[in-house]
Amino acid sequence: MAAALFLLAWSGIYNVAASTGHWAVVDWFLAFGMRNSVDLRANAITAPVLDRPDLIRLGAAHFHGGCAFCHGAPGVPVSPIARQMLPSPPHLATSMRTWTDEELFWIVQHGIKYTGMPGWVALERADEIWAVVAFLKRLPVMDANSYRELALGRVEPASQSGEALATVDSNPQDASACARCHGAADSGPASALVPILHGQPEPFLIAALEEYAQGSRRSGIMQPLAADLGAHDLQRLAAYYAKLSPRRSDNSAHSSTNERGRRLATEGDPVNGIPACEPCHGRSGLARYPRLAGQNAAYMEAQLGLWAAGHHTSTAGGAIMGPIAQRLSEADIKAVSAYFAAQAPEQVGAKP
């Protein structure tokens, strides 16, 4: 059998052109092997709760920019280029196979050989991958309007002139618009798992984008977007958000100041080696650090959890925050996040 396969490859009889498709037996064999391979490896995965609206919104925003080109979506056709791939990517809104949550996670995380389906840029970011899975579970029952509301959030694509359409690289679907996740001048993030960038220090925003572009700050969502930005574009984008009026989390009304959170933020916990947060993250902190007043509590909890788990520690900020987060209990993380979410944000540089 080995000799026969070698002779088949050596002879060149087998046509490797994607345009001709596979022989039926090859197509069956690859699909059969793929299904069993995924099933075996997904057995070690346990899915979290996936019906959280913030998780679904985050997954929808990434799917629109990173997946819809090949897989389509309600109101978004599969690209003619993707239809010529072998195998052709399935239109997930209408023909997604019956996969378990755990199997979908493994596929999104690792991709599939011989299909063009890539693995996740940051394999360790399970939180981002589960967001995509949460959205995929919702996708088959969505129509074009509900998809647009989830994927584009509060962004209304601006109409372009004929000259702009003819001479400027553009995407009418706003596939890479930052505002889909982070909001714009008149709106904040649609998901509480996304940071509010309005009024943040410009040096901090520039540094974060540079770290994403270089891969030292790991994210399967942010790294591809930041890597596409030139140095001048990166600075203009940071300046845009830095000049916006600070916004408060839409969930701040549900956040309350608690004594433990207040003490951690203002005094720290010297006994456990935890410094106070406000000297760096308050209104008088250095411009390279983010301001936390009014920030989404869910986002802060998630970031502290990542640091505690050893992620993001290859950046300058992560090298500082990692050891601190590891000394915080889960109750501490929730307390200090709720405290900052309840505070009123101020423009960077504003006088007391």
Number of C-alpha atoms within 10 A of each C-alpha: 6 7 8 9 10 10 12 12 12 10 9 9 9 11 12 10 9 12 10 9 16 17 11 8 9 11 12 12 11 12 12 11 11 13 12 11 12 19 17 10 13 18 11 9 12 11 13 11 9 18 13 11 16 18 23 24 29 28 24 31 31 25 23 24 19 17 18 21 19 22 24 21 24 20 12 17 13 20 14 10 10 17 15 13 15 16 16 17 19 16 19 20 21 15 10 14 8 8 14 13 19 20 23 22 24 23 20 18 22 15 16 15 10 10 12 15 16 14 16 20 17 18 15 15 17 15 14 22 23 26 26 25 27 28 25 20 19 15 20 16 12 15 13 11 11 12 22 21 15 22 26 25 23 20 21 11 12 9 9 12 8 9 8 11 13 10 8 10 7 13 11 10 16 17 20 18 18 16 20 28 27 22 24 20 14 10 16 25 26 26 26 24 23 23 21 28 26 26 23 28 24 24 17 18 23 19 19 22 23 20 21 22 22 13 20 17 22 22 22 22 22 20 21 16 18 19 17 12 15 11 12 8 12 20 18 14 16 23 18 16 22 21 17 16 17 24 23 22 24 17 15 19 10 11 19 16 16 13 12 16 22 20 16 22 23 15 15 18 16 10 7 10 12 18 17 17 19 20 14 17 19 20 21 15 17 16 18 18 19 23 28 27 25 25 32 27 30 19 18 23 19 17 19 22 19 20 20 21 13 17 19 21 20 16 18 13 15 19 15 13 18 21 16 17 22 17 15 20 12 14 11 16 22 19 24 25 29 27 27 29 28 24 18 15 23 20 18 22 12 8 8 6
